[in-house]
Amino acid sequence: MSDNRPPGAGDAPHTPAPTRVLVTGAGGLLGRAVLAHLREHGIAATALERSDPGDLPADRVHTGDAGDPDTVRPALADADAVIHLAALPTPTHGTPLEVFSGNTRATFTVLEEAGRAGVRRAMIASSYSVLGLTYSTTGARPPYYPLDTDTPLQASDPYALSKQVDEVTAATMTRRHGMTTVAVRYPFVSDARRMAAHRAADTARPGLLAAESWSYLDVHDAARAALLAVRAPLTGHHVIFVAAPHTLADRPTEELIATHHPTTPVRRPIPGRTTPIDLAPAQDLLGFTARDTEPVPEPDDGLCA
């Protein structure tokens, strides 16, 4: 089924849509948006969640732990693609061992069982936090801007480490099972209401979002990226960043970098409020370009794009 977006909207050609997608972590904010997106495109969805909230837009709902093979195996019935979102989402959502072991076990289990079941397309939710900046316990700084997939990882917290291992696991499953895997590094993902609150908090406490490079993504765009990751004409293993093209901040990005990351070199110009992350691979590989959903008036300083 076609994507139904207008011509020129940014999505690249894609392979035929999967007939059924297993979505893990389906009861979360992003999981629900993915299920809704699949339904809009006429794609059957199987939801996997720890407990059934009773209102998931999926025709099949399985309950249990995504790290349990006996739970995952039946949930994969008839699926030809997997969107794996299940995870403890920060290093404070459990003990360090719970966060690291729970996240990495779930990713290994879901991809291993999918590979054994013959599933050949899988997307996993990685994170901007894999860089080790967001929750750093060592005061890690960006080594340069714009950030890209060659940026050295500086994990010092269990969540960043779990995402680093998850990406390696996905690459391993590509070799092990011949799967096409895409690890999508999401920034702060939310709806408009929470996004506005996030921006207001940064305004009240300048520098609050500096570790996140002031990046964000609307949850509906995040869902669209997930589906494109299992539809784009790809083979092999890929890692990409996704984000809105402009930051949540109300100041030019290079000014923010000079203020909050003064020792970080800027390798090429970052005009106006451009998000200081290389987003070209998402466009090149998936045809994905996000929207700006939190418009901020550009300062009248002549630096804006």
Order of alpha helices (4+ residues) and beta strands (2+ residues): beta-alpha-beta-beta-alpha-beta-alpha-beta-alpha-beta-beta-alpha-beta-alpha-beta-alpha
